[in-house]
Amino acid sequence: MLRPGPCCLPWGAASAGRPCYSSPVREQADAADRVALVATVLNEGATIDALLASVAAQTRRPDEIRLVDGGSTDDTVARARAWVARDLPLAVDVRPGAGIAAGRNAAIAATRAPLVAVTDAGVRLAPDWLAHLTRPFADPTVDVVAGFFRAAPRTPFEYALGATTLPVEEDVEPARFLPSSRSVAFRRAAWARVGGYPEWLDYSEDLVFDLALRRAGCRCVFAPRALAYFRPRPTLRAFFRQYYLYARGDGKADLWRKRHAVRYGTYVGLPLLLALLRRQPALALPALALAGAYLRRPYQRLWRLTAGQPAAVRLAALPWPPLIRLTGDVAKMLGYPAGVAWRLAHDVKC
């Protein structure tokens, strides 16, 4: 397995603007802008119609659509296949037990277009999502286009969760941004060059894929108007599980050691800080200032996200960010060592 490179390197730095692959023959001009859209699904009967309706409404429709179902026990497959009769170039493969990475690789391998766009189940795409996502490929030196995403909350908790965990456009440094595979596109040749998504990982597979593309020298551009909307987890318990699994994936892939170490150090030092405050009450004000700085950005985003909502929604959302931050941190601190233990037990060399 390739070792993840430092996350501070700008995209395409190794290639100096050249494509990350060296093909002797470029795609024919009349086919070079063809794009395949792929996604994996599992028990998404409640959301698959919204996703495919947003695909059908694209101002630039995909030339191929491939869904890989991991073995749904609900009506996901039947609902998806019903869209074939609605003039979508859609095929659905059923691969029971296939993980997200294996499903994406299978979907990509089953298509032929030189450009590949990737999204996720449970997502609703803006009508011009694919148009914005593919437009930068007019420049032949562009290998990857990072789209963006926004929360589509329905409850005060979901508003708070979206504001606490998701960046907004101005938070992003394009040269360092690692795209989510709910909103990304790349050249097929780039995907082949790095061996596709890492099928040995169940979570964090898109980050490892991003880092492999970066190390290969691929040039990535940020397309903030290529928007995918998704609903945040509806409960604190579901959020805890999500972040536990993400951190476990980090541990399996040996990602973000320093970031996780800082978190452990912070929480180990917290009891010492509380003891110090008992002895030195004058330090309470600086401590509160630090806590305020820690939560400032989530509350700024929450105020923006709830603009236009009833005052009751804003008020109900206000208490949640500190608890969400604490829950996420605890989930990560439990999940990361579980992933490290798995990596050591399986002798995975990252």
N, C-alpha and C positions, 0 to 999 in steps of 0.2 A: 504494500500500500504506500502511496506517496505521502510524504510527511507534510502536514499543513504548514504553509509559509506564514510569515508575520502579517498580521492583519493591517498593518500600517502602510504596506506597499501599495502604491497607486496601481489601478488596473492598467495593464498593457505596458508597464514600465520595462519589462524584460524584452519586449518586442519593438520598442521605439516606434510604435504606430503601425507595425507590420501585422498582418493576420497571423494567428497563432498556429496556422497549419501551412504546409507548403505543397499545395496540389498543383501538378503540372498543367492541368486544364481546369479553368473555372467553369461554373455552371453556364449553360447556354443562356443568352440574354432573355429569350422568351420564357424561360422557366426559372430564372434566378430569384424572382420575387414570390414564387409559390411558397405557401406556408402551411404546415401541419399543426393542428392544435391537439394536444394530448393532456389527459388527466387520469388519475386513478380514483376509484369510487369503492365504497363499502357501506352498505346499508344506508344509502342516501335517498331513500324513497321520498322523504319529506322535502328535500332540497334540489333534487336533480332537475326537476322541471324549471325551476328558477334559473339555474345555471344555463341550461340549454336554450331557454327563452332569451337570455341575454346574449348568447352566442348567435342565435338567429337574427337578433336585432343589430348586429355589428355593421357599421358602415363599410368596413372592409372584412368580408367573410373569409374564413379559412378555406383553403382548397381541399383539405382533408381534416377529419376529426376522428380521433381514436380514443376510446375509453377502455380502460382495463379494470374490470371488476374483480375484487379480491375474494369473492365468494359470498355475496350478499344473501341474506336469508329473508329479505323483504322484497318489495316489488321494484327495486332500483333498476334491474336489467330490463324488465318489461317496459317500464316508463321511459327509459333511455331509448330503447329500440323503437318505440312508438314515434320518436322524432324523425326517424328515417323517412316516414311517409310525409313529413312536412318539409321536404326538399332540403334536408341537411345532409352533407356528404359524410355521414356518420357510420362508424362501425364500432361494435361493442364486443370485446373479448372477455370471456370469463375464465379466470385463473385462480381457483380456490387456494387460499393460503399465500398468495403473492403479496409481498410487502410493497411499500410505496416505491422504493427505489427500483425493485424488479419490475413492478407494473409500469413505471415510467419508461424504463429501458425497453420493455417489450412493446409498448405503444409506439415509441420512436422508431424502433426497428421495423415495425409493421407499416410505417409510412415511407414516403419517398421524397417529399418536398425538401428542398435545400435549407429552408428556414423552419425552425421548430419553436412554437410557443407553448408554454406550460402554464397550467392553472390547476386549482384544486376543487374538489367537491365542496359544497357549502358556500361557494363564492358566487357573487353576481357581478358581471363585468359591465363597466360603463360602455355605452354604445360605440365610442371611438377608441376603446381599449386597444384592439388589434391594430388599428390604423396608426396610433401613436407608437405602439410597440415595434412595428416593423419598418416605419419610415426611416430610422437611422441606418438601416442596412443598405440604403442607396449609396452610402460610403463603403467601398469594398474593404476598408481597413477595420471596420467595426465587426466584432465577432459575437458580442453579447450585448443585449439591451435589458437593463434593469427597469422594470415597471415599478409601480408603487401600489399601495393598498390603504384602505381606510376602514374604520369600524362602521358597522351598520347596527347600532345598538337598539334595543327595544325596551329595556328596563333601566331604572336608575343605576342598579349595580353594573349593568353592561356598559352604560355611559362611563362610569368611573373606571371600569376595567380597561376599556379602550383608551381612555385618556392617560391611564397610569402606565400601560405597557407598550403602546404603539407610538412611534415617532410621527411627527408631521414633516412636511416637505422641508421646512427651514432647519430642521434638526439634522438633516442628512448632509454628509460630506460625500459628494459623488465619487471621488477618487477612492474612498474607503468603503463604500456601501456594498454589502454583500446581498444580492437580491434574494427574495423569497421565491420559492417555486410556485407560489400562487399567482405570480405576475412576472414572468421572465421569458425572454426569447433568445435563441442562439443559433448559430450556423450548425448544421448537422455535422460538418467536418470537425468543428470544435468539440462537439459531444463525443465523436468517435476518437479524437486525438487523446482525450483523457480517460477513455474507457467507460464512459457513461456514469450514471449515478452509482455510488458504492452499495452494492446489494447486501453486504454484510451488516449494514446499519439499519436499524428500524426508525430511529429519530436522528435529527441533525444531518441527514443525508444530503440535503440541499446545500448546507454550509460547506461540507467536505467537497462537494461537486464544485461549488463556487471557487474554493481555494485551489482546487486542481486546475481550473480554467485560468486562474490568476497566475499560478506558477508556470503554466504553459505559455504565458505571455499574451494571453488574449486581451484584446482591447474591448472594454465595456463602457457604454455610455448610459447615463441616467435619463429615463423618460418619465418624469413625475406625473404627466397627464395620462399615462396608461394605467388607469385605476381599476383595481379589483376591490369590491366591497364584501366584507364578511362579518358575520355576527360573532361577537366575543362569547366566551364560555358563559353559560347562564347562571352558574353558581360558584361560590368560593371553592367548594369541593372539586368541581370539574376543573377549575383553574389550577388548583393545587396539583391534580393529577397531570395536567398538561405540562406544567413547568417541571415537575418531577421527571417526566419522561424526556423532556428537552435536555435537562441537566444530565440525565443518565446517558443520553446520546453523546453529550459533550465528553463525558468520562470515557465512554467506549472509544471515541475518536481522538482522545487526548487533545481536546480543544480548550482554549481560554484558561490555561493553568493560572496565570497571574490574576485574572479577573476573579476566579473562584477563590484563590488564596486571599485576596483582599477582603472578600465577603466573610470568610471564616475569621480573619483577623479582626474585622470590625465587630463581629458578634462576640468573639472571645473577650475583646476589650470593653464591651458594653457594661458588664457588671463592675469592672474596675472604675469606669466613668461614673456609674451611679454611686459607688462608694465614695468617690472623690467629691461628688456633689454634696453628699451628706456632710462632709467635713468642711467643704468650701462652698457655701451657698452662693457666693458671689459669682461662681462659674456657671450658675444656672442660665443666665442670660446668653452667654456665648453658646452654650449647649443648645438652647432653644433656637438660636440663630442657625446653627448647623442643621438642626432638624427641619427648620423652615426651608433652608436651601435644598435639602434632600427632597422635599415635597413640592417645591415651588413650581417646577415644570409640569408635573401631573395636574396641578390645580389650574395652571394657565391653560393647558390643553382642555381640561374639563369645562372651563368657562366657555371656551370657543365651541366645543362639541355640543354643548347644551344650549347654544344660542337659538332662540326661537322656541324653546321648549317651555312648558308651564313652569312657574316658579317652584311648584311642588316637586318636580323632577329634579331640578337643581339642588334643592334642599335635601332631598332623599339621597342624592349621590354624594354629597359633601363628606360624610363620615368615612366613606369607603377607601380612599387612596392609601392612608397609612396601613390599614389592615391588609389591603391587597399587596402592598410592598413587603410587609412582614411575611405574609403567606408565601409569596413568590420566593423570597430569600430562603425561607425554611425548606420549601420544596426543592430548591436548587442545592442546598447544603446536604440534603438527604439523597438526592438523585445522583449527584456527581460521584461520590465514593462508590455507589452501587455500580455505576458504569466503569469506574477504574477497576473494581474487583472483577467485573466481567472480562475486561480487557486482559488482565493478568491471568485469569483462569483459562482463557482461550489462547493465551500467548500471541496476541495480536500485536504486531510491530508497526506502530504508526510513524 
